[in-house]
Amino acid sequence: MMQQQRSFVSPLLSGVFCQCTPEDISSGSDPGGGVDSASVTPPKFWDCPTGARTCELSRPCGSAHCSEADQEHRLKVLFQILDVNKDGGICVNDLTIGLKKLGVHRTENELMKVVKAGDKDLDGQLDFEEFVHYLRDHEKKLRLVFKSLDRKNDGCIDSQEIMQSLRDLGVSISEQQAQKILNSMDKNGTMTIDWTEWRDYHLMHPADNIPEIILYWKHSTIFDVGESMLVPDEFTAEERKTGVWWRHLVAGGGAGAVSRTCTAPLDRLKVLMQVHASRSNSMSMVGGFANMIKEGGMRSLWRGNGMNVIKIAPESAIKFMAYEQIKWLIGSDQEALGILERLVAGSLAGAIAQSSIYPMEVLKTRLALRRTGQYGGIVDCARHILRKEGMAAFYKGYVPNMLGIIPYAGIDLAVYETLKNAWLQRYATDSADPGVFVLLACGTTSSTCGQLASYPLALVRTRMQAQATQEGGPQMTMSGLFRHIVQTEGPTGLYRGLAPNFMKVIPAVSISYVVYEHLKTSLGVQSR
């Protein structure tokens, strides 16, 4: 038994890894030096049993206690204890019983995540090699998180450092909540957490409080509501290196395609109401659907959907690449940007992507508005526009479309962050995991608010895109259209088609989430 056992877990579990803390660089300590333990001021250091003061974060201190062979032996002993049924593998049930014997209590869901994270051969349990790989890989990640939180570089984390780190990620918590996070790990009453306390607390835990908040509350682009103005998703360095990012993009694209196809009739009705509805030509939702079916049959409900689906892939790819380049240009080497940086980088990336594929947006609108037999397909429609109206027609409505990006993305992010912080303040007592329904509700609400703010610009954009299809209609500028709509229809005229637009939000988000999760599994990406 170690004489200075500071962990709250079993000495066996806490003693698996080297018992030396990260060195205090500012103190000028000599790693591996023979400094007497009496000269060390707690809580910044923890002596090696041999008397060495500290060892570097990235290597053993060199003592016999910290040798690789000895660590391997301790891992084997721990594995044997956790392998309750002695079948050479550790399953969730083994972990539950074994860890309780060692004084560590984890929920079944947490232990399932541990097994899933380390189970490389997908047999539902961890063999010795998988067990060792998981523990060592997990410890490396914990070291990186500890170093990022230890802003004073003194080998300890206090409540102010926790608050600042979360603030940089757009999460506001009170000092009382920061103290609560800290107290759950601080077992020696110093009101700070050193490396050993941090590691021991999280060693057999699938995630820790700080990464959990980032992990669960990442505002994902899987909330596909038919619009393409969301700020792109954040990917970690590991996700970019291993290629997980493109799997997420493919899954998101597939989910968007299914979601848009399922809600296409409502989207086409919205476009028709935006362009044709007025005080003199009142168009109800039931009447709109009846007219579409009467004019072109059931298949006409999906007009324009083909182009709406096709443009997902190039737009997502361009937006992602532009977002990464803009992050580099603004000089951010952080994996998680602050809220303002995300808004700037996301808005610029959205503008670049929309500029690149905008002709497809015009085609989608023209195809949705076409009469039966008017065009032979997408290519015929493009050829017809080019011949009759010239290249400039493919950029009609471009200005209001660009202007709509900032209010959409800004309000979407702001509302999402507000809802996230409100949930964390009130309900995040034991875990930062809000659950699927809370995430979907927050994503749906924030997207809806973003759409509501930018809807008048979206309506003007659609009318400008459709102008050439209205024979004898005036060719108006953006400001001219705004004035015309307000004068002839009143301010409510800027919100024509809002009802079908909002009706499609909940089914679109729900469908895209379900399909996204299934596609991620098919592509071998673990759920977050």
N, C-alpha and C positions, 0 to 999 in steps of 0.2 A: 504494500500500500504506500502511495506517495505521501510524504509528510505534509506537503503544502497543497493539498487537494482543494482547488477553488471551484471546481465544476459542481453543478447540482446533479449530474448524471453519474452513473457507476464509474469508478476509476478504470475499469476494464475498457469501457467504451471511450472514455475521455483520453485514455492512454494509447489509443491505436496509433495516433500520429505523433510526431515530434512535439515535446512539451515546451518548446521555446516560442516566445512571442516574436512578432516582427520587431526588428531593431528600431530604436528611437534615433533616427538620423540626426536630429537636432542636438542630441546629447553627446554625440561623438563617441558612442560606445563601440567597443572593439569586438566584432562577432568572433565567437570562438575563443575569446580571451579568458584568462583564468581569474576573473574578478570574484572576490569573495561575496557570497550571497548576502552577507550582512550589510554590504555597501549599497545594495539595490533598494531604491525607494519604490514601494508598491503604490499604485497598482499598475505602473507602466511596464514592469518586467516580471517575468516568472523564471526562476532559476532552473537550469537543467539539473538533474540529480547529481551530476558530476561536478557542479560548481561553475559551469560556464554561464556567463551572464545572459547573453541573448544569442540567437542565431538569426540569419537572414530569412526573410519570408520565403525565398525561393529555393533554399537548400538546407539540409540537416546541419546541426551544429558541429558534427564530427565526433560526438561522444559515443560511447558504446551503446548507451540507451537509445540513441537516435539512429543507429546503424540500420541499413536497409534489411539485413538478415533478421535483426531483432524485430523490426516493424512487421516483416512478413510473418514471423512466428506469432506476434500478437494478433494479426489479422486472421490467422488460422484458428487461434483459440476463440476469437470472437465469432467466427463463422460457425464453429462447432457448437457454440452455445445457442446461437440463433437458429441453427438447423435442428429444430425441436424434434422432428420425426426421423432424423438421421438418414435421410434418403439422398444426401449429397446436393440438395437444392433448398433454397430459402424461398418460401411462398409468403403470401400476405398473412396467412394464419400463423406461420412460424415467426414472422416478424412481430406480430401482435403479442404473442405469448413470450417470446424471447426478450423483447425490449422491456416488457413489464417487469420481468425478472431483474433487469438491469436498472430499473427505476425510471425508464423513459416511456412516456405515454403519448401515443399518436393515434389519430383517428384512422379508421379503416380506409377512408378515401385518400388520406395522405400517404399511407403505406402502399396503396395500389399504385399511386404515382411514382413512388420509389422503385417498386418492382418494374413498372412499365418503362421507366427511364433507363434502367440497367439491363433489362431483358433483351439481349441482342438476338438470340435464336428464337424468340417469341414462343417459349414453351411454358410461360406463366410463372416461372421461378428464376432465381439467380443462382447459378453455380458459383464456385469459388472465384474463378477468373472474372466473371461478370460482377460479382460482389466487390472485388478489389478495384476493378476499373471504375465502378460507380462511385465508390468512396473517394478515390483519388481525384477523379474528375470533378466531383462535387466540391471537394475541399479547395481545388484550384479556383473554382467559380466563387466560392465564399471568400477566398483571399482577395480576389479582384474587387468584389463588392466592399469588403472591409476597407481596402486601401482607398477606394473612391469616396467612402463616407468619412474617413479619417482626414479631414481637411487640414487640421493643425499638424498632422504628421507626428503626433506624440504617442502613437500606439494605443490610443483610446478613442472611443466615440462617446460624445455627450449629447444631451437633448437638443442643443442648438445646432449641432452638426446634422442631426437627423432632420430637423425642421428645414434647414437650408437646402439639404440634398433633395428633399421632396418639393420644396418651393421651386427649385430649378426645373423640376419635371412637371410643374403646373399643378401640384397638389398642395393645398394649404391645410395645415393641421395646427391645432393649438399647442402651447407648451405642455399643457396637461396631458394631451394625447401622446406627444413625443415622450414624456416621462413614463407613460404607461407602456409604450413599446420598449423603452429602455429597461424598466423595472422587470419586465418578463424575462430578461436575459441576465440582469445584474444580480448575482447571488452573493456578493461579498459586501454589499451595502455602500459601495463607493460612489454610486450615482453616475458611473461611467461603465462602458463595456470594453474590456480588452480583447485581444485576438482569441485567447483561449475560451473565454465565456461565449464569444460570438460563434466560434467553431463548434464547441460542445453543444450549444443550444440547437444548431442547425444541422449537425452531422447526419442525423437520420431523418431529416425533414426535407420534403421535396422542393420547398422554396422558402425564402424568408420574407419578412414584412415588406421591406423596401422593394425588392424585385417583384414581389407578388403584385404590388400596386401598379407597377409598370406593365407587368405581364398581363394581368386581367383587364386593365383599363386602357390598353392600347386602342385608340379609336380607329377601328379597322375599316377598310374600304369595302368590306363584304356587305355593308348596308347599301345594296344597290336599289335605288328607287327610280331608276330610269334617267337620272341626271348624272352628269360626269364632272361635278365641280368639287367633290370632296378632296381634302388634303390627302396625299398618298400615305400609305402605311409606313411605319418605321420598321426597319429590319436591323438586327444586331450584326456585329462583325462576324460572329459564328454562322448566322443564317446566310449571310452573303458568301462566306467562304465555302460552306458545304453545299450551296445550291438550293437551300430550302426556300430562298426568296422566290425563285421562278416557279416552284411548285405552288406556293401561296398565290402567286399571280395567275397561274393557270387555273387553280381551283376557284379563285375569285372571278375570273373571266367566264368560266363554265357556269358558275352560280348566277352571274349576271345575265347570261344568255337565257337560261331557263326561266329566271324571274321575269325578265322583260317579255318573253314569249307568252308566259301565263297571264300577264297583265296588259298585253298589247291592245285588246279591244278598248280598255279604259284610256290608254294613251292616245289612240287614234281619235276617240270621242273628244278628248281634251283639245287636240289640235283643231278639229272641226269647229268646236265651240269658240276657240280663240280667234279663228279666222272669220267664221260666218255668222256667229251669234251677235245680235244687236237688239236695241229696243224694238225695232220694227220687225226683226226676225228672231223672235224668241225661240230658243232651242232647249228643250228639257232633255234630261238624260235618257228617259224611256223613248221619247220621240227621236232622239239622235240615233239610238241603237236601231230603232225600227226603220228609219230612213236608210241607214247603212245596209241593213239586211235586204231591204226592198230593192235598193239600187244594184247591189252586187252579190247578194247571197251571204251565207255565213263566212265564207273565206275572206270576204272584203273586210271583216273585222280586224284582220291581221295585216292590212296594207301598211307598208313602211317598216314592218318589224324586221324584215330581212336585213335591211341596211342598219337598223338600230342595233342588231346583234353583231353584224360584221365589224362595225366601228369600235367595238369593245377592245379587241386585241391590240390594234395599233395605238389607240389612245392610252391604254393602260401601260404599254411598253414605253411609249415616248414620255409619258408623265413620270414614270418611275426613274428612267434614265436622267431626265431633266432635273428631277428633285435631288438625286444624288449629286449631280454636278453643281447645282446651286448651293447645296449644303457645303460643298468643298470651296466654292467661290466666296461664300460669306465667312469662310475661315473657321467653320465649326468642325472640331474633331470629336465631338460628343456623339455617342450612339443615340441618345435621346435629346432632341432639341427642346428649347423652351417654347412656350406658347407663341410668342411674337415671332420667333424665328421660323416656327412651323407654318404660321400664317403667311409670312413673306415668301418662304421657299415653296410652299404648297400652291399659293396663288400664282406665282411666276411659272411654276411647272404646269399648272392647269392652263395658263394662257398659251404657253408654248405648244402643249398637246392639242388644245382646241384650234389654234392657228393651223396646225399641221393637218388636221382631219376635218376642218370646217366644211369643205365642199360636200363631205358625206352627210353632215347635218342638214344642209340644204336639200340634198337628194332625199333624205329620210322624210322631210316635211312635204316635198313635192309628191312623193310616192304615196304618202298617207292621204293626201288631198285629191289624188287622181280619180278620174271617173273610169268606169269599166271600159277597157279597150283603149284607153288614152295612150298608154305606154306598153311596150312589149316586155319590159323588165328594167332592171337597174341601168344596164348599159345603154339601152334605148332612151331612157329618161335623160341620162347624162349627155348623150349625143344631141338630143332634141334641145336641151337648155343651151348647150354650147353653140349650136347652129343659129337658134333664134335670138338669144340674148347676149351671147358672148361670155368670155371668161369671168368678167366682173360679177355676173349673176351668182356664181358659186360663193361669193362672199357678201351677199345681201344679209343684213342683220348682224354683221360681224361686230360692230361697235357696241350695241347693247348687250351682245353675248359676252364680250370681254368685260364690260362694266359690271355685269351680273356676278362675275366670279368672286369679287372681293366681299360683297355683302353676304353671299351664300356661304363661302368658306369661313368668313369671320364669325358670323352668327352661329353657324353650325358648331365650330370649335368652342366658342364662348359658352353656348348653352350646354354642350356636352361636358365641358370642364366644370361648370357650375353644378350640374346634376351629379357628376362624379364626386365632387367635394362634399356636396350635401349628403350623399349616401355614406361616404367615408366618415364624416363627422358624426352621423347619427347611428349607423348600424354596424360599422366595421369594428366589432369588439374582439372577435377571435380570428377572423380571417379577412383578407382584402378581396376574396372571391365573391362577387356580387350575385353570381348565378346567371343563367342564360336569359331569364325573363327580364331582369333588371337591365342587363346590357342591351337587350333588344329594345326595351322601352326608352332608355336614354338615347340610343342611336336613332330610333324612329322620331322621337320628340325633337332632337337637335336638327335632324335633316328636314323635318317639316317646318321648323322655324326658319331655317336657311332658305327653303323654297318660298315661304311666305314673303320674306323680305325682298327676294329678287324676282318675284313673280311678274310684276309689271314690266320689267326689262325682258323677261322671257317671252311674255305675250307680244311685246313690240317686235322682238326678234323674229318670232314665228310669222307675224303679219308681213314683215319686210321680206322674209324668205318666200312667202306665198304671193307677193304682189303681182308677179307676171301671170299667175294662173287666173287672176280675176280680170276678165276682159273689160276694158274701158275704165278700170279702176285707176285712181290717181297714184302715181309713183311718188310716195312721200319719203321724207327724211325721218330720222329717229325723232327729233324734236317736233317735227310737223305731225307725226303720227300720235305722239303723246297728246299734243294740243287737240287734235281732231277727235281722239277717243274721249277725252275729258269733256269737250264741248258738246259732243253729240250723244254720249252715253253716260256722262258723269264719272266720278272716280271709281264707281263699281265696275265700269267697263274695263278697267285695267286688270280685273280679276275674273274675266270670263273663263270658264273651264276649270275653275279652282276645285269644284266638287269632285269630278272624276279624278283629278290629279291627286287629291288627298285620299280618295277612296282606294287608290292603288298602293299607297305607301305601306300599310300594315301587311297586306298579303305579299307585296314585293320583298320587304325586309325578311319576313318569315320564311318565304320560299328560298331566298338567296342564302339565308343562314343554314337551313337544313341541307341544301345541295352542296354548299361550301364545305360543311363538316364531312359529308360523305365523300366528296372528291378528294379532300385532304387525306382521308384514310386510304383511299384507293391509290394515291400518289405516295404513300408512305410517310406522311407528315403527321407527327403527333399533335394532338389537340393541346392548346395552350392552357 
